[in-house]
């Protein structure tokens, strides 16, 4: 059992030491990548069926609920006014005393409501389609993509760096975030185990027995910093939704990423 575990751990490295102390190359290069998500800031728009169900549940709750203190007070005041109009009720209130009725409060609240203006769901960044801004698509997850040079190509990818001896794969993913965003950004990484893996072989022209290809281990994290003004983004970057990923990621890479993305 221990031997099997040792063999599994050895597979994480690009290089391992043999019993004689010699360094043996591993055929796969290992990378840690971070899927950094900005969570939704507002709820999504309800569909027609959801609006109808919400209205029905609100009506059921209203019919089954008891009167609030304010409603009881309003009913008592209405009864008092009715009896006063019929001259069957003696008003024992002190002369000149100011009385604030429940209806007066409702009128005041109504005026405040008319003055309230909710913030727009569609921001200036949405109108400009500014994909470098976090202040867009407020009802959806946004994911960070960075442009990195792989071989002689520049590709849009999740932030990734190569594993170094002595690191866990989570350490590598954390280093990727620090490399592209700096040390001022707060994010919560979910777990110690990767959420997905992408494996690819190098082109035949550069592929050897000791350099077959690469394995990329994906970790997920939730962005907790709302202000990225201190971020040290040194690369081209974008904040995109799940539906927008197809315009930037290679099909096979996208397929692996979509397996662990959940955009409710």
Secondary structure, DSSP 8 states (H G I E B T S, - for coil): -HHHHHHHHHTT-SEEE-TTS-EEE-SEEEEEEEEEEE--SS-----HHHHHHHHHHHHHHHHHS---HHHHHHHHHHHHHHHHHTT-S---S-TT-----HHHHHHHHHHHHHH-----SS-HHHHHT-TT-SSS-TTS-EEEEEEEEETTEEEEESEEEE--TT--HHHHHHHHHHHHH-SS--EEE--SS-SEEEEEE--TTT-BTTB-EEEEEEEEEEE--S--TT----S-EEEE-GGGGGGTS-HHHHHHHHTT----
